[in-house]
């Protein structure tokens, strides 16, 4: 063991080519650590923002007609010990226009009951104006009724990511919907095809999800029901958002909701509107929002595959370094074998040497990556202030600070990969070395 340590130290100090392998592994670990930390942080942050939109579980209809008896269903849900709260939601498409008619935009119209909705989701945390004289839909200057718009709809965004809000003066909007009967036909065929209502903008919602903040308008539940034709005798909703008690595993909670919903459908199977439940499903928030999250998860998978290929470069570099060492140190190897060092011990020496290269390289890469991530936001801020450069243009991307929190699992896998690559790279040359016959190596002509 002492001899092995001395030889490793000797080669480290006297063979500059060894540091080529060390630097290659260090650079590889640095790049992987920085990129995967940022990517993992962005995905985790985006998933958290989407989770905050809907709570833990969603009962949702794939039809615009929705489903009835939601109050009775919510009573049963909230009677379950696993469920903290449930909130009915009307979600439909509508047309949004300015009061003067010069501007029109297609939007997602969401009708909510603020008390339960804010308990289930993170909606109230997303609001720009945090203090209210009354409810969240009350306009600060007393106009009403009020609505809440997605922050990106009508507010300009600066390069630093801040918005120029227009809440200091009345902004009047007209929302028009296409009301449907429970059978899916237009409700106002005789009197007109649309329902319209005017609202004053009371607040802005910044969820951090671009598709939501660009095209969503929130209105009180009762007004949404009138606009969408869901306030009839059989009042309907499109969705129910559910939040579980703290500590309840997601799949366990969702399974419980499915059982309650299945029992509720059975109890109402003989009602006039039972057919509307055929298009209703119970989903976890992850399944419900899979189209939002899956593309980023796919990008992470592709990056992981790319860095696996990068690890093969480490194997190749270590292989070259050890091949050169073995071919230039026949005498040292022959002397060791002549002193009785076994092939297994010699193989262990080369493996220890390669592991030392991997540990030193991985340690340097980890320290460099940690230092870079520690000051990455300060560095970007300095570059933006002095040269106008940003990693992500905040006027385009919904990103605040660059994620820089190290994920222990990611770090361990990167270091494990670096050590594995280093050891694999030495196996071929090491096998060649231990096969040598010391008699042939130490012949006078050879020496």
C-alpha positions in Angstrom: 0.0 0.0 0.0 2.9 2.4 0.9 4.7 1.4 -2.3 1.5 2.0 -4.4 1.1 5.4 -2.8 4.7 6.4 -3.5 4.4 5.3 -7.2 1.2 7.2 -7.6 2.7 10.3 -6.1 5.8 9.9 -8.3 3.7 9.6 -11.5 1.5 12.5 -10.5 4.5 14.8 -9.9 6.8 13.7 -12.7 4.4 12.8 -15.5 2.7 15.9 -16.8 0.5 13.9 -19.1 -1.4 12.5 -16.1 -2.7 16.0 -15.5 -4.3 15.9 -18.9 -6.6 13.2 -17.6 -7.2 15.1 -14.3 -8.1 18.3 -16.2 -10.4 16.5 -18.6 -12.3 14.9 -15.8 -12.4 18.2 -13.9 -13.8 20.1 -16.9 -16.3 17.3 -17.5 -17.6 17.3 -13.9 -17.7 21.1 -13.9 -19.8 21.3 -17.1 -22.2 18.5 -16.0 -22.6 19.9 -12.5 -23.4 23.5 -13.7 -25.7 22.5 -16.6 -27.6 19.7 -14.7 -28.0 21.9 -11.6 -29.5 24.7 -13.6 -31.7 22.4 -15.7 -32.8 20.4 -12.6 -33.6 23.7 -10.8 -35.6 25.0 -13.8 -37.6 21.8 -14.1 -38.3 21.7 -10.4 -39.3 25.4 -10.3 -41.6 25.0 -13.4 -43.2 21.8 -11.9 -43.8 23.7 -8.6 -45.5 26.6 -10.4 -47.7 24.2 -12.3 -48.5 22.3 -9.1 -49.6 25.6 -7.5 -52.1 26.2 -10.4 -54.4 23.2 -9.6 -53.6 21.8 -6.2 -52.9 18.1 -5.7 -55.7 16.4 -7.6 -58.2 17.4 -10.3 -61.7 16.1 -11.1 -62.0 17.3 -14.7 -64.5 17.0 -17.6 -63.2 16.7 -21.2 -66.4 18.4 -22.3 -67.2 22.1 -22.2 -70.6 21.3 -20.8 -69.1 20.2 -17.5 -70.8 18.2 -14.8 -73.5 19.0 -12.1 -74.0 18.3 -8.4 -70.5 19.7 -7.6 -71.6 21.1 -4.2 -72.7 17.7 -3.0 -69.6 16.1 -4.4 -67.4 18.7 -2.6 -69.2 18.0 0.7 -68.3 14.3 0.4 -64.7 15.1 -0.6 -64.2 17.5 2.3 -65.6 14.9 4.7 -62.7 12.6 3.9 -59.8 12.8 6.4 -57.2 12.9 3.7 -58.6 16.1 2.0 -57.9 19.5 3.3 -60.2 21.5 0.8 -61.8 21.3 -2.6 -62.8 24.2 -4.9 -65.2 24.3 -7.9 -63.8 25.9 -11.1 -65.5 27.0 -14.3 -63.0 26.9 -17.2 -64.0 27.9 -20.7 -62.9 29.9 -23.7 -64.0 33.5 -24.2 -63.4 36.7 -26.1 -61.8 39.7 -24.3 -62.1 43.2 -25.7 -61.4 46.7 -24.5 -64.5 48.9 -23.8 -63.9 50.9 -26.9 -63.8 47.8 -29.1 -60.3 48.5 -30.6 -58.7 45.3 -29.3 -59.9 41.7 -29.0 -58.2 38.6 -27.8 -59.2 35.0 -27.3 -58.6 34.0 -23.6 -59.1 31.2 -21.1 -61.9 32.3 -18.8 -61.7 30.9 -15.2 -64.5 31.4 -12.7 -63.4 30.9 -9.1 -64.6 31.1 -5.5 -61.7 33.0 -3.9 -61.8 31.5 -0.4 -61.6 27.9 -1.4 -59.6 28.5 -4.5 -56.8 30.2 -2.6 -56.8 27.5 0.0 -56.3 24.8 -2.7 -54.0 26.6 -5.1 -51.3 29.2 -4.9 -53.4 31.8 -6.7 -53.4 34.4 -3.9 -49.6 34.3 -3.7 -49.5 35.1 -7.4 -51.4 38.4 -7.1 -49.5 41.7 -7.6 -51.6 43.7 -5.1 -51.5 41.8 -1.8 -53.8 43.9 0.3 -57.5 44.3 -0.3 -60.2 46.6 1.2 -62.7 43.8 0.4 -62.4 40.7 -1.8 -59.7 40.0 -4.3 -62.0 41.1 -7.2 -62.7 44.6 -5.7 -61.1 47.4 -7.7 -58.8 49.7 -5.6 -60.9 52.7 -6.8 -64.3 51.2 -6.1 -65.3 50.3 -9.7 -66.8 46.9 -10.3 -67.5 44.1 -10.9 -63.8 43.2 -11.1 -61.6 40.7 -12.8 -58.0 39.6 -12.5 -55.9 39.3 -15.6 -52.8 37.2 -16.4 -49.8 39.6 -15.8 -48.5 39.3 -19.4 -51.7 40.1 -21.1 -51.5 43.9 -21.0 -48.3 44.8 -19.1 -45.0 45.5 -20.7 -42.0 43.5 -19.3 -38.5 45.0 -18.9 -35.2 43.2 -19.5 -34.9 42.7 -15.8 -38.2 40.8 -15.7 -40.3 43.5 -13.9 -43.7 44.5 -15.2 -45.2 48.0 -15.7 -48.6 47.5 -14.1 -51.6 49.6 -15.1 -53.8 49.3 -11.9 -53.6 52.9 -10.9 -56.4 53.9 -13.2 -59.7 52.1 -14.3 -59.2 49.6 -17.1 -62.6 48.3 -18.4 -62.8 45.0 -20.3 -65.7 43.2 -21.9 -65.8 39.4 -21.7 -68.0 37.5 -24.1 -68.7 33.8 -23.9 -70.7 31.2 -25.8 -73.2 29.7 -23.3 -74.0 26.0 -23.7 -76.8 23.9 -22.4 -76.1 20.6 -20.6 -76.7 18.8 -23.9 -73.9 20.9 -25.6 -76.1 23.1 -27.7 -75.9 26.9 -27.8 -78.1 28.3 -25.0 -79.2 31.6 -26.6 -80.1 30.5 -30.2 -83.3 32.7 -30.0 -81.9 35.8 -28.4 -78.2 35.8 -29.4 -75.2 33.5 -29.5 -73.1 35.2 -26.8 -73.3 36.4 -23.3 -71.2 39.5 -22.5 -70.3 41.3 -19.3 -68.1 44.2 -18.5 -65.4 44.1 -15.8 -62.8 46.4 -14.3 -59.3 45.1 -13.9 -58.7 44.7 -10.1 -55.4 42.9 -10.0 -52.7 41.0 -12.0 -51.8 37.4 -11.5 -48.2 36.3 -12.0 -48.1 32.5 -11.8 -44.8 32.2 -13.6 -46.3 29.9 -16.3 -46.2 31.8 -19.6 -49.2 30.1 -21.3 -51.3 30.9 -18.2 -50.2 34.5 -17.7 -50.5 35.3 -21.4 -54.1 34.1 -22.0 -56.0 33.8 -18.7 -58.7 36.0 -17.2 -60.2 35.3 -13.7 -63.7 36.3 -12.8 -66.0 35.6 -9.8 -67.6 32.2 -10.0 -71.2 33.5 -10.3 -70.3 35.8 -13.3 -68.5 33.0 -15.0 -71.5 30.8 -14.7 -73.7 33.4 -16.4 -71.2 34.0 -19.2 -70.8 30.3 -19.9 -74.5 29.3 -19.4 -73.6 27.1 -16.4 -75.9 28.8 -13.9 -79.0 27.0 -14.9 -81.2 24.8 -12.6 -78.6 22.1 -13.0 -75.6 24.3 -12.3 -72.4 22.9 -13.7 -68.6 23.2 -13.4 -65.7 21.9 -15.5 -63.3 21.1 -12.7 -62.9 20.6 -9.0 -59.4 21.3 -7.6 -58.4 19.3 -4.5 -55.7 19.8 -1.9 -54.6 16.9 0.4 -53.7 17.2 4.0 -50.0 17.6 4.7 -48.1 14.3 4.6 -50.6 12.4 2.4 -48.8 10.6 -0.5 -50.0 11.8 -3.8 -51.1 8.4 -5.3 -52.8 7.4 -2.0 -54.8 10.7 -2.0 -55.8 10.4 -5.7 -56.9 6.8 -5.1 -59.1 8.0 -2.3 -60.7 10.6 -4.5 -61.3 8.0 -7.2 -63.2 5.9 -4.7 -65.3 8.8 -3.4 -66.1 9.9 -7.0 -67.0 6.3 -8.1 -69.3 6.0 -5.1 -70.9 9.4 -5.9 -71.5 8.5 -9.6 -73.2 5.3 -8.4 -75.5 7.2 -6.1 -76.5 9.6 -8.9 -76.7 7.1 -11.7 -80.4 7.5 -12.0 -80.4 11.3 -12.4 -81.3 13.2 -15.5 -77.7 14.5 -16.0 -75.9 11.2 -15.2 -74.5 11.0 -18.7 -72.4 14.1 -18.1 -70.2 12.1 -15.7 -69.1 9.8 -18.5 -66.5 12.3 -19.6 -65.2 13.1 -16.1 -61.9 11.8 -14.8 -59.9 12.0 -11.6 -56.2 12.8 -12.2 -53.2 13.8 -10.1 -51.8 17.2 -10.9 -48.8 15.6 -12.6 -51.0 13.6 -15.0 -53.4 16.6 -15.6 -50.5 18.9 -16.5 -48.3 16.3 -18.2 -48.3 18.3 -21.5 -46.8 21.3 -19.7 -44.1 19.4 -17.9 -43.2 16.5 -20.2 -41.2 18.6 -22.8 -38.8 19.8 -20.1 -38.5 16.3 -18.7 -37.6 15.1 -22.2 -34.9 17.8 -22.4 -33.4 16.6 -19.2 -33.3 13.0 -20.5 -31.6 14.2 -23.7 -29.0 16.1 -21.6 -28.4 13.1 -19.5 -27.7 11.0 -22.6 -25.4 13.7 -24.0 -23.4 13.8 -20.8 -23.1 10.0 -20.9 -21.4 10.3 -24.2 -19.2 13.0 -22.7 -18.2 10.4 -20.1 -16.9 8.2 -22.9 -14.4 11.0 -23.8 -13.1 10.7 -20.2 -12.6 6.9 -20.7 -10.7 7.6 -24.0 -8.4 10.2 -22.4 -7.6 8.0 -19.4 -7.0 5.1 -21.7 -4.5 7.1 -23.8 -2.7 8.4 -20.6 -2.3 4.9 -19.2 -1.3 3.4 -22.5 1.6 5.9 -22.7 2.6 5.2 -19.1 2.6 1.5 -19.5 4.6 1.6 -22.7 7.2 3.9 -21.3 7.6 2.1 -17.9 8.3 -1.5 -18.9 11.4 -1.5 -16.6 9.4 -0.3 -13.5 6.8 -2.9 -14.1 9.4 -5.7 -14.6 11.2 -4.7 -11.4 8.0 -4.8 -9.4 7.1 -8.3 -10.9 10.6 -9.5 -10.1 10.2 -8.5 -6.4 7.2 -10.7 -6.2 4.4 -8.3 -6.8 1.5 -10.3 -8.1 -0.5 -9.6 -11.2 -3.5 -8.9 -9.0 -1.6 -6.4 -6.9 -0.2 -4.7 -10.0 -3.7 -4.5 -11.4 -4.8 -3.0 -8.1 -2.0 -0.4 -8.3 -3.1 0.8 -11.7 -6.8 0.8 -10.6 -5.9 2.8 -7.5 -3.9 5.2 -9.7 -6.8 5.7 -12.0 -9.2 6.1 -9.0 -6.8 8.8 -7.6 -7.0 10.6 -11.0 -10.8 10.4 -10.9 -11.1 11.6 -7.3 -8.7 14.6 -7.9 -10.4 15.6 -11.2 -13.9 15.2 -9.8 -13.0 17.2 -6.6 -11.5 20.0 -8.7 -14.6 20.0 -11.0 -17.0 20.0 -8.0 -15.2 22.9 -6.3 -15.1 24.9 -9.5 -18.8 24.1 -10.2 -19.8 25.0 -6.7 -18.0 28.3 -6.8 -19.4 29.2 -10.2 -23.0 28.4 -9.2 -22.5 30.2 -5.9 -21.9 33.5 -7.7 -23.7 32.8 -11.0 -26.5 35.3 -10.4 -24.1 38.0 -9.3 -22.0 37.3 -12.4 -25.0 37.5 -14.7 -26.2 40.7 -13.0 -22.8 42.3 -13.5 -22.7 41.3 -17.2 -26.2 42.6 -17.7 -25.4 45.9 -16.0 -22.1 46.5 -17.8 -22.6 44.8 -21.2 -26.4 44.2 -21.5 -25.9 40.4 -21.6 -28.2 37.8 -19.9 -28.2 34.0 -20.0 -32.0 34.3 -20.5 -33.6 37.6 -21.6 -36.1 38.2 -18.8 -38.3 40.2 -21.1 -39.0 36.9 -22.9 -38.5 34.2 -20.4 -40.5 33.7 -17.1 -37.3 33.1 -15.1 -36.2 34.9 -12.0 -32.9 34.0 -10.4 -30.9 31.3 -12.1 -31.3 28.1 -10.0 -28.0 27.3 -8.2 -29.0 24.9 -5.4 -26.9 21.7 -5.7 -28.9 18.5 -5.9 -27.1 15.9 -3.8 -28.3 13.0 -6.0 -27.2 14.7 -9.2 -23.8 15.5 -7.6 -23.2 11.9 -6.5 -24.2 10.5 -9.9 -21.8 12.9 -11.6 -18.9 12.0 -9.3 -19.7 8.3 -9.6 -19.7 8.6 -13.4 -16.3 10.4 -13.3 -14.7 7.7 -11.1 -16.3 4.9 -13.3 -14.9 6.5 -16.5 -11.5 6.9 -15.0 -11.3 3.2 -13.8 -12.7 1.9 -17.1 -10.1 3.9 -19.0 -7.2 2.2 -17.2 -8.4 -1.4 -17.5 -7.0 -2.1 -21.0 -3.5 -0.7 -20.5 -3.4 -2.2 -17.0 -4.3 -5.7 -18.4 -1.5 -5.3 -20.9 1.0 -4.4 -18.2 0.2 -7.3 -15.9 0.5 -9.8 -18.8 4.2 -8.9 -19.3 6.8 -11.5 -18.3 9.4 -9.8 -16.0 12.2 -12.1 -17.5 11.6 -10.6 -21.0 11.2 -7.1 -19.7 14.5 -7.1 -17.7 16.8 -8.7 -20.3 20.0 -6.7 -20.7 19.2 -5.8 -24.3 15.7 -4.7 -23.3 16.9 -2.7 -20.3 
